[in-house]
């Protein structure tokens, strides 16, 4: 005799695989959000470096906003859960290289 579908799989029961996928998606989104913040910080940092290198004194006025962005990035980094995926790690390295290269070019 067959049981009704509602009895076989109730909506409250999620398989371990479904929970893992949901958890994995959340972890991935945490890292993606952190990487977005990091990229925004690096872009602002590079722009500020260029202004300062050109003698633009308004760069000093923008410094507090840059520090705020750094704090935001730091908080996201601390709160990110789990491990980065290979593509997220590659993105992180690309952003870091972009900042390092810009800093070296300013010397």
N, C-alpha and C positions, 0 to 999 in steps of 0.2 A: 504494500500500500504506500502511495506517495504522500509526503507531507506538503502542506501549502508552503510556498516560497517564503512567506513571512516567518514561519517557524524555523526554517532551515537557516536563514541568514537575516537576523534582525539588524536594524539600522544602527543599534548601539554597539554592535560587535565589529571591530575593525581587526583585520588580520595583522600579524606582526609586520608583514611586508608593507601593508598600507601605512602603518604607523612609521615604519622606517623611511618610506618614500616621503611622507609628510615632514618628518623630522629632517631628512636630508634636504628637502626644499627650503625649509626654514634656515638651516645652516648655510646653505648656498646663498640665500638672500641676504643673510647677515654679512657674509664676506663681500658680496656684490655691493652692498650699501657702504661698507667700509672702504672698498676700493674706489667707489665714486667720490667719497669724501677725500681720500688720499689724492686722487687725480686733481680735484678742485684745488686742494692745498698746493700741490706741486705747480699747477698752472699759475696760481697767484704768486707763489714764491719766485718763479722764473720771471714773471712780469715785473715784480718788485726789484729783482736783481738787475734787470735791464734798465729800469728807470734810474736806479742808484748809480749804475755804471755810466749813464749818460749825464750824471750830475743833477738829475731832477730831485730837488729837495722834498717834493710832495711824497716821495717814497717813504720818508720818515713818518708822515701822517698816516700812511696806510699800514704801517707796521703792527699796530694793535689789532687790526682786523685779521692780519695774517696769523698772529698769535692765537686769536680766537678760532680760526680755521684749524690750526695745529692742535688745539685743545679738543675740538670736535672730532678730529681724526683719531686722536689718542683714545678718547672715550669709546669710539666705535671699534677700535682695535681691541680694547680690553673686553668689550661686550660680545665680540664675534665668537661664535661657538663652533666647535669642530675643526676639521682641517679644510684648507683650501683645496679646490680641485686643481688639476694640472693646468687648465686654462686660466683659472684665477691666479695661480702662482705665476704663470707666464705674464699675465697682465700686471701684476705687482712688480715683477722684475723690469718690465718695459717702462713703467712709470718711474721707478727708482733710477733707472739708467738715464731717463730723460732729465731728471733733476740733477744728477751727478754731472752729466755732460754740460748742461747749462752753467752749472757752478764753475766747472773747469774752464769754460770758454770766457768767463768773466775775469779770469786772472790775468 
